[in-house]
């Protein structure tokens, strides 16, 4: 007997597919714990910069889909170049730097940096209870979350224009924090910078981070207190105090909280205290998500995750988190795609926007998706570089086929309907070729808690977590 195709309804906020966020979703006291991280956990809230849940909403308009996907290609091309080059950027002088930024799908969170004039005894402990710096307008720093970079950094005073970018909140001034200090040259921490090291200045360790997509930051390597939530402070947290940038960064953030696999990342600096794992949930536009250190956000819920092994590849820099796809399901039916085409692996990434599949797999997905969507008129030529787009002007809701990603180890991850389409288009693109390095983008990760269990060697997925 033929299996019925699994379909999902996707409601359209506007007949023109312009994004109009609903009021911010907030959990009720009776809401199940799976919808919100435990109040006892070590976590911070995540939000989308243009969403109603943002604590510091921007006054500018959201970027267009064209601009976001243009940035996405630059970003993923740069990661591919760095991935097999020991982390060094392979320069291509014939290609001009394109000044674009990713904004709408980038996750952001507020972190407290420094201790300012607050009272309380200092401590060398990694976790202490003390008044929070998150709510202090001088110390609170909204930062983007990035799993493809190792070294956390924020802009610091003095930071004159045009060397720095104009951020919306006040610059962090290390001179006003009583726990701030520069990392001295010759110290172990300075030596561990490796490829991020940029020499010394006045016996202060200097750093340099090149994203490879036209953006870079440089300055002094510092230590200070990092407030994660009102009851959790990481003392002697190491980060870059940026005094110069290149390229275009979002004015709604002060810098980047980096979660890559290198020694300098937030994960590595807190692993001994909280555990060598973290998770996050990318929210839909009208919700809040979370970042949890040490494991699943609700604690003890690791068994509810569909897991796939982390891929260890000595030819790929340890910054990146690699997984391997084995197949794709559309409407509950496995597509006829040879698993070997996924051999290049895929990077789990918090800042890449849409998933990139091997061309063989993408063509099979496109064919099956178009067949299931035959009732809706397609847009000739596509939109914004996406080749499978639809005209939904006459519809208030649309039924789309369920799409699931099948990973090594048997994990089957069914995507949220908003993770299948973006602005009326199939939200996938092909990689440069079969066996090329792919990406699992954050559009597809929406509403899933993604667990990076680095110590356990796996990545887990839990649907409907935010």
Secondary structure, 3 states (H helix, E strand, C coil): CCCCCCEEEEECCCCCCCCCCCCCCCCCCCCCHHHCCCCCCCEEEEEECCCCCCCCCCCCCCCCHHHHHHHHHHHHHHHHHHHCCCCCCCCCCCCCCCCCCCCCCCEEEEEEECCCCCCCCCCCCCCECCCCCCCCCCCEEEEEEECCCCCCEEEECCCCCCCCCCCCCCCECHHHCCCCEECECCCHHHHCCHHHEEEEECCEEEEEEECCCCCEEEEEEEEEEEEEECCEEEEEEEEEEEEEEECCCCCCCCEEEECCCCCCCHHHHHHHHHCCCEEEECCCCCCCEEEEECCCCCCCCHHHCEEEECCCCCCCCCCCEEECEEEEEECCEECCCCHHHHCCCEEECCCCCCEEECHHHHHHHHHHHHHHCCCCCECCCCECCECCEECCCCCCEEEEECEEEEECCCCEEECCHHHCEECCEECEEECCCCCCCEEECHHHHCCCEEEEECCCCEEEEECCCC
